[in-house]
Amino acid sequence: MEKSQGKRESWGSRIGFIMAAAGSAVGLGNIWRFPYLTGTNGGGAFILIYLVFVLGVGLSIMTAEFAVGRRANLAAAGAFKKFNPRFTFAGVLGVLSAFFIMGFYPVVGGWALAYVFKSVTGLLSNSAAIGDYFGTFITSSIEPLVWMLIYLLANILIVARGVQGGIEKASKVMMPSLYVLFIIIAIRSITLPGAGAGLEFIFKPDFSQVTGSTFLAALGQAFFSLSLGMGCMLTYGSYLSKEENLQKNALIVTLMDTSVALIAAIAIFPALFAFGMEPAVGPGLVFVVVPSIFAQMGGIGVILSVIFFIALTLAALTSSVSLLEVVVAYLIDERKMERKKSVNLAGGIMVITGILSSLSMGALSGVKILGVGFFDFFDILTDKIFLAIGGMLIAIFVGWFMKKEDLKDELTNGGTIKFGLFELWYNVTKYIIPIAIGVVAVAGIMSIEQTALMIFGIALIVVLAIFSKKL
């Protein structure tokens, strides 16, 4: 479907958009990041604080992104430029964030895909060796590259087919499959002897474990999980028809994303406690601890491991497809490229960045950019700097630089639907959310140990602000 000229592409159905937007939000953040942050921040108390931030901050920003994208009928950079050229850099920052995330995301997606097959080829034969096996795998020079390229090719093929023919069709299959697979794992997990302790850990808040860092981690996770500040929701919103209820759709997508995170926690923590493992295991949870749990279940463990890593791969794919689409939509809208040409260009560059990120675990481990390897460079730059600042800029833009009447017109579909909470939403977005996100942004940036990288990231945003009109 080539529509870089003439009528803009759009979603074919409401359910297709919901599945695609929810798929964008649901990703590695829900299944990898959320459980380990829950484990290291006290369990139920963290989840409760996280839910407050999701509904109080994330939902409002998602609604704002949908409104800006549909109002402009353009993706990230073009939308900001259309309303206020001085804010073009905020849209370009979103595009750059998506591009940099795709510098390392396909590497992890490739790991998940590889583990689908490794689950039946000996990975679980020795639970004690799984940690060493993972380290050997990711530091090798060939095998992880092959899986990364297969994973990235899947993204390219889907996005090349367009909004309706590619992203929407794929999301309608992947999202329901993801739910079913994780529910199967969760059911098995809660039926294990001793699983009750894991459920109590998740659902019985212990506020004695809460510190200031817990709030920062919860707000940061709410933001990261919903794919905000990286142009995805704004771009997807630009393909929406004028009949769609934006705030209702934003609520549905938010609830779907959050439900997957909770199901992932239910799938992991009861099994973790059942086998006497430590909940605060950190980032190694998915690729080391979870396979170790399955290895102790015998034959059923192999089946469950295959199901788990298929689900993880699907979750990663639904998110990375939206990230690739952000970059492609920029090339279509602003550079007037045809879809297939823009996909090939963006995908080709991402192959190079993916190779560099993968090899930075092994053969290129000695090559540093501002003190870190390629993988960490892309990760820290986006997670700690670009996303938080990008989200804060969206809130500031909507609250202070867009006309209030235009926002109300967009969110009520020209007065044809009611949005009784508009005034509350508007004031929260204008006054409270920029401060909340600003705190997270400052805390995140100050936590970066590599001072040169921190300075580089901030300087890059300043350069974008000065020169983005030409981009």
Buried (B, 14 or more C-beta within 10 A) or exposed (E): EEBBEEEBBBBBEBEBBBBBBBBBBBBBBBBBBBBBBBBBBBBBBBBBBBBBBBBBBBBBBBBBBBBBBBBBBBBBBBBBBBBEEBBBBBBBBBBBBBBBBBBBBBBBBBBBBBBBEBBEEEBBEEBEEBBEBBBEBBBBEEBBBEBBBBBBEBBBBBBBBBBBBBBBBBBBEBBEEBBEBBBBBBEBBBEBEEBEBBBBBBBEBEEEBBEEEBBBBBBBBBBBBBBBBBBBBBBBBBBBEEEBBBBEBBBBBBBBBBBBBBBBBBBBBBBBBBBEBEBEBEEBBBBBBBBBBBBEBEEEBBBBBBBBBBBBBBBBBBBBBBBBBBBBBBBBBBEEBBBBBBBBBBBEBBBEBBBBBBBBBBEBEEEBBBBBBBBBBBBBBBBBBBBBBBBBBBBBBBBEBBEEEEBBBBBBBEEEBEBEEBEEBBEBBBEBBBEBBBBBBBBBBEEBEBEEBBEBBEEBBEEBBEEBEEB
